[in-house]
Amino acid sequence: MSNMNISVVIPSYKVKAHVLDVIARIGPEVSLIYVVDDRCPQQSGLYVQEHVQDPRVKVVFNERNLGVGGATMAGYRAAVEDGADVVVKVDGDGQMDPTLIGQFVAPIIAGEADYTKGNRFFDLDEIGNMPLLRLFGNSVLSLMSKVSTGYWDLFDPTNGFTAIHANVIRHLPLHKISNRYFFETDILFRLYSLRAVVADIPMDSKYGDEVSGLKISQIIGEFLCKHVRNTFKRTFYSYYLRDMSLASIELPLGVLLFLFGSIFGGYHWYESSKLGQTASAGTVMLSGLCTLVGLQLILAFLAHDINNVPRRPIFRKLFAKKIKEQFQ
């Protein structure tokens, strides 16, 4: 697959029963495989070293448990230091099919994307195989992710099957990215800050005897708070710090008018009902007009934001700069 150096990162934590099979199914297009032992209580790193025969495998040991995000970023650093061009991340629990790696790296090699991620919701026939609670949880998280990351055309944000160009990794603030289960969504937020192009890759998932550590009921509150934080940060960065447009005016004006209309109308409705009097036509008109105009401005901002999804891969510019330096 071209002359690109493709590496695979496999975070390893309590996946001793599956990790060797995952490694065995990785094709010859991959140059190096990094198994990151995230202070695994099963000592999966040592287990891999003792039993794997594949010379491409390198084991990275974290001194303390960092979570899936921290383990992935440790693998990213190792792969970039060894000269990788594209780095693929595959979970070690066997839910992902490593034979799909070619499909994940193809858009990056072709210059169509900077980052690709799996989407288990693409094939409607396969959605029925997903546990109902997980299906509902992913739908809610996907909606929140669209708002906070700016990638309105993506779905299944917690999908851990990903591929990224090494030049993009070099420009990511890895030390700021969430270490644990919010990692996949937080990296999308960081990628949007770089204006990176992200593409969904259709895939199926297997659900066998593996145990997922992601419990929707336990993380929904944490995820909600972090999504709200990232939404405010992304909006400020994109529409007030780096650039200003008509949308920069539409959002605050729309929110102010909507809140004023809603509060003003609600207050006078309460007063009228308490006194048994009908509110004046002017009061009703003012409340309704402010509320509707405010809502329209907010919708106009959302339409602009949806159309503002990055479309031009950033690593093209990085490659162009590198080629220019070589010929100087």
N, C-alpha and C positions, 0 to 999 in steps of 0.2 A: 504494500500500500504506500506508494511514493517513497521518498527518502526520508520521511518524517520519523523521528524517534518517538515512539509511543510507549508510555509507561502506565502501569496500573497501580493504584493505591487501594489496599484492602484493610480498613480498620478492623482490628481483631479484639473483641471483648466477648467472652462467653460464646464463642462460635467454634469451639474445638471440633465439634461433631461434623461441621460442614465445610470448614475452610480449605481442607485439602482437595475436596471435590471441586470447589470453586476455582482453585488454582489449576487443576487438571483440565478444566474446560476452557482455559484462556488460550486463544489461538496464536499462531506463529507471527502474526503481524505485530505483536507486542514485544518490545525489546527488554524491558525490566519490569519486575513485579515487586512492589514494596508491601510487605505485611507488617502493619504497625500494631505491635502488642501494647495496648493501652492499659498497662498494669493489670493484665488479665489474671483473675484468680485461678484460672485453669492453666496458666502458663502456656498459652497457645503459641506464643512466639518460639519458645524452646521446642514445643511439639512440632512445629513446622520445620525448624532447623534439623530435627532428628529424623523426620520422615519424608520430607519432600526431596525429590530427585531432580527437579527442574533447576538448571543453573542460572536461570533468569531471576530467581527469587532472592530478595534481600530482606532481612528482618530488622525492623527499627523498634527499639524498646523505649517507651516513655517512662520516665522516672516516677511519675505519678499519674493517676487516672485523670484524663482531661476531657473525656467524653468524645462522641463521634466526630464533632467538629475539630477538637484539638488533635485527635489522631489523624484526621484527614489532612490538616494543615502541616503536621509533622511529615507526612508522606509527600505533600506538595513540595516542601522545602528540600527534602532529600532528592526528589525527582528532578527539580530544577537545577540543583547543584551538580547532578550527574549529566546534565545536558539534554533533558527531555524537551521535546517540542510540543507534545500534547500529553496531558495527564488525565487518565480516566479513573474515576472512583467507583468501586464496586463493593457492596456490602458483603461480609463474609458469611452471612446466614443462609445462603443458597436460594434466596427469593428472586435473584436477578440472574438472567441468562448471559454469561460472558461471551457467547457467540454473537451477541448484538453489538459488541464493541466497535466493529467496523462501521455500523450505522451511526454510532454516536460521534465518531471522529471524522466521518466523511464531510459533513457541512463545514467543519473547522478547516480541514485540509483544502476544501474547495474555495475557501474565503467567503463563505456565506454566513458564518457565525463565529463568535468568540467563545461561546459556552453552550453546551447542549445538556438537556436533562430529560429523564424519562417521563412519560405521561401514560399512566395506567387506565385513563378514562377515554382514550381515543376510540377504542373498539367497544361499541355498546354491548356486543354479545358477550364480551369478556368481563364486563362490569359485574355481572351476576355472580362471578366467582369470588368477588371481594366480600369479606364479612360486612354485614349491614352497618355496624357501629363505625367501622373504619371508613366505609363509604361516606357516611354522614359527616364524620369528623373531617375528612379530607375536603369535602365540599365546602364546609364552613371555613376551614383554613385557607382554601384556595381563594375564596372571596376576600378574606382579610388581606391575603398576600397581594392580590391585584392592586388594592388601594395603597398598601404601604411600600411596595417595591416599584410600582409604575409599569410593570409588565402585564398589561391588561389582556394580552393574547396568550398567556400561559395558564396551565392548570396543574394540579397535583404538585404543590410547592414542596412538600416534604419528601418527594421522591429522591432517593440517594444515589441513583444511577446517573452519573454526570461525566462530562468531559470538558476540559478547559485548555485553552492555549497557554503555553508557558509564559509568553510575554504578558499576558493578562495577569497571571499569578504574580509576576514581578511588580505589577502596579497596584496590587490589592494590599490594603492595610491588614495583613493577616493577624496582627496582634489585637485588632479591634473586633474581629469577627467572633460571634458567639461560639463557644466551645461545645455546647451540648445540642439538644435536639432542635434548637432554633437555627442551627448552622445553615441548613439548606436555604431557608428563607432569608436569613441575614446576609448571606453571600449574594443573593439576588439584589438586595438593597444596595450593597457595595458595588455590584456590577453596573447598576443603573447610574450610580454616581460617576462611573467611568464612561458612561454612554455605550456600554458593551451590548452587542447583539446576542440575544439568547433564543435558542430554538428548542421546541418540544420534539421529542422522538417517541413515537408510539411504541409501546411495549406491553407485554403481559407479565404478571407476577404469579409466583407459585406460593401457596400457603400450605405448608406441611407441619412438621413437628417442631419448627423453630418457634421461639418465644420472643415476641416483640417487646422491647423495653419502652416503647412509646405508648403511654396510656393517655388517651384523649382527655379523660376526666381530670387527670392530674396536671396537664400542661396547658389547658385551654385558657386559664386565668393568666398565666405567665406569658403565653403567646399573645393574648389580647393586649396586655400592657406594652409589650415590645413592638407590636404592630402599630399601636397608637404613637409610640415614640418615633418609630421610623417614618411614619406618615408625616408627622410634623417636620422632621429633619429633612426628608426628601422634598417636601413642598418648599421649605425655606431655601434649601440649596438650589433647587431648579428654577424657582420663579422669583426669587428676590436677591440671592447672593450672586449667582452666576449669570443670570439673565433676567430681563423684565419684558413682559409683553402685555397684551390686553388681558390675558388670563390672570396676571398678577393683580389687576384691578377688580376683575369679576369676582374672584373668590372672597376677599374681605368685604367688599360692598354687598355681595349677595348674602353672606352670613349675617352681616349687620341688619340688612333690611328684613331678612327672614326672621331673625330673633326679635327685632322690634315689632314687626307685624304680629307675630305669634303671641308675644308677651302683652302687647297693647290690646290686642283683640281678646285674649284670655282674661285679662284684668277687667275690661269693660263688660264682657259677657258675665263674669262673676258678679260684678256690681249690679248689673241690670236684673239678673235672676234673683239676687238678694232683695232688691227693692221692688221687684215685680213690675219693672218698667222696661219698655222696649228701647234698645240703643238707637241713637240717631243714625240716619242714613250716612252722614259724613263719617261717623266713627267706624261703621261697618266697611265703608268704601276704603278708608285709610288703612284699616287693618288688612283687608283682603288684598289691596293693591300692593302694599309693602311685602306681604307674605308671598304673593305670586311672582312679583318681580325679583325678589330675593331668590326664590326657588329657581327661576329661569336663569339667573346669573350663575348659580351654583351648577346647574346642569350644563351651561355653556362652558364653564371651567372644566367640568369632567369630560366633556366632548373634546376639548383641546388636549387634556391630559392623556386621553385614550389615543389620540392621534400623534402624541409625542413619544411613542415607544421607539427606542433606538432602532435604526434600520441599516446603518453602515458599520460594518465590523471595524473595531478600533485597531486591531493588530495589523491591518493593511497599512495603516499609517506608520506603525512601528517598523514593519518590514521595509517600507519605502525609505524611511530614514536610515535604516541599517544599510541598505543597498547603496544609497547616496554616499554614505560615509566610506564604504569600501572603494568607490570609484573616485574619491577625492585624492 
